[in-house]
Amino acid sequence: MLKYKTGDLIAAAKNGEVNVIAHQCNCMVNMGAGIAPQIKKHFPEAWYADSMTEKGDHGKLGTFTVATSGNVRVY
């Protein structure tokens, strides 16, 4: 079941209100703007999964990485 949540996504994930974060990012392995720095800080496994890909590889377009941090899965 798809659940839409407004408000603080990080807090909702930390307190168990949501267990999946779908975050769109670029192919440059850069989590420096918008909500990305907060995801990187609170769910470092997501940053690690992304950093295992090649920076600037346009072949990554249309693909995704996935990481699990506790009970939260970040795509």
N, C-alpha and C positions, 0 to 999 in steps of 0.2 A: 504494500500500500504506500502510495506516495503522500508525503506529509509536507506541507508548506509551512515554513516558520519565518516569522519576522522578528527582528530584534538582534541580539548579540549571538551570532552563530557559534563563536568559540565557547561562550558560557553555556549555550544549549547543548553543545557536544560534551563539554566537561561534566555537566550535571545529568547526562543521560536522556535528555529530551529528544535528541537526534543521534543516530549512530552512523550516519554516512554524510560525508561532505564531498560534493562534486565541485571542484574548483578548476576553472579554465585558466590556463597559463600559456606562455609562449614557448618556443623551442630553444630559448637562450639560457635555460637553467638560471633564471633570475627571479627571485621571489622578493622584490624590493619595494613594491608599491601596492596600494589598495589593501585588501585583507591578507595578501600573501605573506607579509612579514609576521603577522599574528599566527597564521597557520604554521609557518616555519618555526616560530618560537614555541608554540604549544604542542605541535605534532611534528617533531623533528624527523620522524621516520618518513614523512611525506617529502621533506626536503632531501633526505638521503636517497630515496627512490628516484627522484628527479635528477639528482646529481650523478647518478650512475649512467645517465644517458649522455650522448655527445652534445656539447654546447653548439648551437647553431645548425644542427642537422635538420634540414627541412624535410627529410624523410620521416621525421617524427610527427609531422602534421597529420592530424586525424587519428592519432594513436593516444594511449594514455598510460600512465604509471599508476600503481595502487600501493598503498601502504596501510598497515594496521597499527594503531597506537591505542593500546588498551582495548576498549570496546568500540572504538571509532575507526571506521575505514575511510581513508581519504583517496579520492580518485582525482 
